[in-house]
Amino acid sequence: MVRMQIQLPEKDYDRIRDLARRSGISLAEMIRRCVADRLAADAAVPTREERVEAALAVCGKYNDRLY
């Protein structure tokens, strides 16, 4: 684990401290969980290149008969 210091606006500090207290975990653990959740959510979003690749993969696969 890497030790680091961060600065938060007082309002955000109060909110995350209260959330940690209600959850029964330390402030440090709550911050780790928030970071992990955000990184997991970001990983779930396909990149532009992945979206383009998926779109190109279906091009020409289907015959659209209008008549």
C-alpha positions as CSV (number, residue, x, y, z in Angstrom):
1,M,0.0,0.0,0.0
2,V,1.2,3.5,-0.7
3,R,0.9,6.2,1.9
4,M,-0.3,9.6,0.7
5,Q,-1.8,12.8,1.8
6,I,-4.8,14.5,0.3
7,Q,-6.7,17.7,0.9
8,L,-10.4,17.8,0.8
9,P,-12.9,20.7,1.0
10,E,-14.2,20.8,4.6
11,K,-17.7,20.0,3.4
12,D,-16.5,16.8,1.6
13,Y,-14.4,15.8,4.5
14,D,-17.4,16.1,6.9
15,R,-19.6,14.1,4.5
16,I,-17.1,11.2,4.0
17,R,-16.2,11.1,7.7
18,D,-19.9,10.8,8.6
19,L,-20.4,8.1,5.9
20,A,-17.4,6.2,7.3
21,R,-18.8,6.5,10.9
22,R,-22.3,5.3,9.8
23,S,-20.7,2.4,8.0
24,G,-18.5,1.4,11.0
25,I,-15.2,1.7,9.1
26,S,-12.3,4.0,9.3
27,L,-12.0,7.2,7.2
28,A,-9.0,5.7,5.3
29,E,-11.0,2.6,4.5
30,M,-14.0,4.6,3.3
31,I,-11.7,6.6,1.0
32,R,-10.1,3.4,-0.4
33,R,-13.6,2.0,-1.1
34,C,-14.7,5.2,-2.8
35,V,-11.6,5.2,-5.0
36,A,-12.0,1.5,-5.8
37,D,-15.7,2.0,-6.7
38,R,-14.9,4.9,-9.0
39,L,-12.1,2.9,-10.7
40,A,-14.3,-0.1,-11.2
41,A,-17.1,2.1,-12.7
42,D,-14.6,3.7,-15.1
43,A,-13.2,0.3,-16.2
44,A,-16.8,-0.8,-17.0
45,V,-17.2,2.0,-19.6
46,P,-15.9,1.0,-23.0
47,T,-13.4,3.3,-24.6
48,R,-14.2,5.1,-27.8
49,E,-12.0,2.6,-29.7
50,E,-13.9,-0.3,-28.2
51,R,-17.2,1.2,-29.2
52,V,-16.0,1.9,-32.8
53,E,-14.7,-1.7,-33.0
54,A,-18.0,-3.1,-31.9
55,A,-20.0,-1.0,-34.3
56,L,-17.7,-1.9,-37.2
57,A,-18.0,-5.6,-36.3
58,V,-21.7,-5.6,-37.2
59,C,-21.5,-3.5,-40.3
60,G,-22.6,-5.6,-43.3
61,K,-23.6,-8.6,-41.2
62,Y,-27.3,-8.1,-41.8
63,N,-29.2,-7.8,-45.1
64,D,-31.9,-5.1,-44.8
65,R,-34.5,-5.8,-47.4
66,L,-36.7,-2.8,-47.9
67,Y,-38.8,-4.3,-50.7
